[in-house]
Structure formats: structure tokens, C-alpha cells
Amino acid sequence: MVGGSWTDARGDTSPLLQKDFMVVAPYNAQVRRLRESLRAAGLVDVPVGTVDKFQGREAPVVFYSMATSSAEDVPRTLNSYSPATD
């Protein structure tokens, strides 16, 4: 997506830069893990933080990463996932 284009509310089109993205996660440990992964992918300028950090901010592209706080809160496991069969 970096390098793609986006059009703002005024109709101005610009290329998407790393700073145009925002990754929001509910937990600090998750934020740290996402930062590590983005850094490893060469995306060091993509802002990553908790909801509190980004409250009131906007970005052309926002990813919200979801997780549970404990294994007991997981609604289902990958073992219970059954892909559709023909």
C-alpha cells in the first residue's frame, strides 16, 4: 500500500507514505510486538500505539489489531476452525 495514492477531503491526491498509516492495538505488549514486526519489514515510520495514544487523531489508513487479554477469553481456537469444503 505504501506508494499507492489516496485522495483527501479537498480532492488532493498524494502518494501514501509510511506516516500516512496508523496501527492501533489495545495492549502495550501487542504494540511492542507490532513495532518489532513493522521494523523487521522496513516500516519504521509507521506509527503504532494504543487507543489512548491516538485518541482524536486521524490517518488515511488505520489498522486496528485485536487480541484478547488471556487464552481463556479466546472465543475459539484455530483447531475449531474448519475451512469450507466443496
Backbone hydrogen bonds in HBPLUS format (Angstrom, degrees):
<---DONOR---> <-ACCEPTOR-->    atom                        ^
c    i                          cat <-CA-CA->   ^        H-A-AA   ^      H-
h    n   atom  resd res      DA  || num        DHA   H-A  angle D-A-AA Bond
n    s   type  num  typ     dist DA aas  dist angle  dist       angle   num
A0004-GLY N   A0001-MET O   2.88 MM   3  5.31 160.6  1.92 131.5 136.0     1
A0003-GLY N   A0016-LEU O   2.82 MM  13  5.03 159.4  1.86 138.7 145.8     2
A0016-LEU N   A0004-GLY O   2.58 MM  12  5.36 157.1  1.63 153.8 156.1     3
A0006-TRP N   A0014-SER O   2.94 MM   8  5.66 150.3  2.03 157.9 167.4     4
A0014-SER N   A0006-TRP O   2.93 MM   8  5.66 157.4  1.99 161.5 167.5     5
A0008-ASP N   A0012-ASP O   2.92 MM   4  5.51 160.7  1.96 152.9 152.1     6
A0011-GLY N   A0008-ASP O   2.93 MM   3  5.35 157.8  1.98 113.6 121.0     7
A0020-ASP N   A0017-LEU O   2.90 MM   3  5.31 156.1  1.96 113.1 121.1     8
A0021-PHE N   A0018-GLN O   3.16 MM   3  5.74 167.3  2.17 119.4 122.0     9
A0061-VAL N   A0020-ASP O   3.30 MM  41  6.47 159.4  2.35 162.4 159.7    10
A0022-MET N   A0061-VAL O   2.96 MM  39  6.40 126.7  2.26 148.3 162.7    11
A0063-PHE N   A0022-MET O   2.82 MM  41  6.25 163.5  1.85 164.0 169.5    12
A0023-VAL N   A0047-PRO O   2.93 MM  24  6.29 158.2  1.98 154.4 161.5    13
A0049-GLY N   A0023-VAL O   3.04 MM  26  6.55 154.5  2.11 163.4 171.5    14
A0024-VAL N   A0063-PHE O   2.80 MM  39  6.17 167.0  1.82 165.7 169.2    15
A0065-SER N   A0024-VAL O   2.76 MM  41  6.09 160.0  1.80 165.7 172.4    16
A0025-ALA N   A0049-GLY O   3.02 MM  24  6.24 152.2  2.10 144.8 152.5    17
A0031-VAL N   A0027-TYR O   2.96 MM   4  6.32 151.7  2.04 148.9 157.6    18
A0032-ARG N   A0028-ASN O   2.95 MM   4  6.28 160.3  1.99 152.7 156.8    19
A0033-ARG N   A0029-ALA O   3.07 MM   4  6.32 159.2  2.11 144.2 149.5    20
A0034-LEU N   A0030-GLN O   2.89 MM   4  6.13 160.1  1.93 152.7 158.1    21
A0035-ARG N   A0031-VAL O   2.90 MM   4  6.13 160.6  1.93 154.3 159.5    22
A0036-GLU N   A0032-ARG O   3.02 MM   4  6.28 159.7  2.07 149.0 154.2    23
A0037-SER N   A0033-ARG O   3.01 MM   4  6.27 159.1  2.05 148.0 153.6    24
A0038-LEU N   A0034-LEU O   2.85 MM   4  6.07 163.7  1.88 155.5 159.8    25
A0039-ARG N   A0035-ARG O   2.83 MM   4  5.94 160.3  1.87 150.7 156.6    26
A0040-ALA N   A0036-GLU O   2.96 MM   4  6.16 158.1  2.01 146.6 152.4    27
A0041-ALA N   A0037-SER O   3.12 MM   4  6.34 134.2  2.34 136.7 148.6    28
A0041-ALA N   A0038-LEU O   3.08 MM   3  5.01 128.9  2.35  93.5 107.5    29
A0043-LEU N   A0038-LEU O   2.79 MM   5  4.98 160.1  1.83 154.7 147.7    30
A0042-GLY N   A0039-ARG O   2.95 MM   3  5.05 159.6  1.99 107.5 112.8    31
A0053-LYS N   A0050-THR O   3.09 MM   3  5.28 119.9  2.46  99.5 113.6    32
A0054-PHE N   A0050-THR O   3.27 MM   4  6.63 154.3  2.34 152.4 158.6    33
A0055-GLN N   A0051-VAL O   2.97 MM   4  5.83 110.3  2.47 146.9 163.0    34
A0057-ARG N   A0054-PHE O   2.84 MM   3  5.33 164.8  1.86 144.0 144.7    35
A0073-ASP N   A0070-SER O   3.04 MM   3  5.49 148.4  2.15 109.1 118.0    36
A0074-VAL N   A0071-ALA O   3.23 MM   3  5.42 164.4  2.26 107.2 111.9    37
A0080-SER N   A0077-THR O   3.04 MM   3  5.46 144.1  2.18 106.2 115.7    38
A0081-TYR N   A0078-LEU O   3.07 MM   3  5.10 155.2  2.14 102.2 110.0    39
